[in-house]
């Protein structure tokens, strides 16, 4: 079945640095990917829709200059947290729509395993 | 405003009983609704999907109902087991396009005690 991977799985960084998280579709071309953020004991909140070859679409309240998304190829989307601060510490998850992997629209989206970001 | 609410933040029940979780939504007209399981530190795992024109869907010990008039979905786990302990998320898919995003509810932490 279709698989989405994320790298790294965990990252710890100092406040003020930038961190890049990669999301890859391993056996299909994902022209669209979604980025979610999850704080402890809270649900997944959609941050943005990443579109291959065009600008990402950000949800209301998400700073596009803070969370840079680059979908430069058909299998890779990257999320860069710029000038990270402790409040950016969270669990970041990407996903891809099932149709892109040959599935039905009503199938589950394919979720990556998540990246745990800790900003000191 | 648009909302998806799961009525209980946490639910504790005894093994063998039926767990019932509730998901209510407002100002959405979802094409379909999904339920996921999430364990700590992991991404969500898909369980069941129900379309807007379906009333009920079953899979093994799981049952989902969908009432578009009440704007509510119920998720049942029968003969619950301690291994069913996890956070359960309902999610709406507003549209049918390939770029349809998933909107998640707040989740219910289910604990099954032996």
Interface residues (C-beta under 8 A of the other chain):
Chain A: X32 X34 X36 X41 X42 X43 X44 X45 X46 X49 X51 X91 X93 X95 X97 X99 X100 X105 X106 X107 X108 X109 X111 X112 X113 X114 X116
Chain B: X32 X34 X36 X41 X42 X43 X44 X45 X46 X49 X51 X89 X96 X98 X99 X100 X101 X102 X103 X104 X105 X106 X107 X109
